[in-house]
Amino acid sequence: MYRKEILLYSERGRFFKSPDVISERLESIYGIEYNEKGILFKMSKIRIQGGIKFEISGPVTEVKPVFNFIQSIVNIGENALIRRLDDAQNWT
């Protein structure tokens, strides 16, 4: 049996780059939330809850494909608690 994980990498800072790496096991993810804000300059945010909680934010054109990919690789059948994009309207 293979151990399935999401591995995310980013760099912070303009002049002094600082790498950030997050690794999360797929079976430990129990919540995914996606939000968009703004009219002219649309920004979006993904919140992922699992062994750790983390957020990914940025322009919709960059963040939404990441959300769609993560949502597609997480096995919804085995983990019914995962919140889907369609259910986001009901969140308060």
Secondary structure, DSSP 8 states (H G I E B T S, - for coil): ----EEEEEEEE-SSS-EEEEEEEEGGG--EEEEEEE-SSS-EEEEEEESSSEEEEEEEHHHHHHHHHHHHHHS-TTT-TT---GGGGGG--
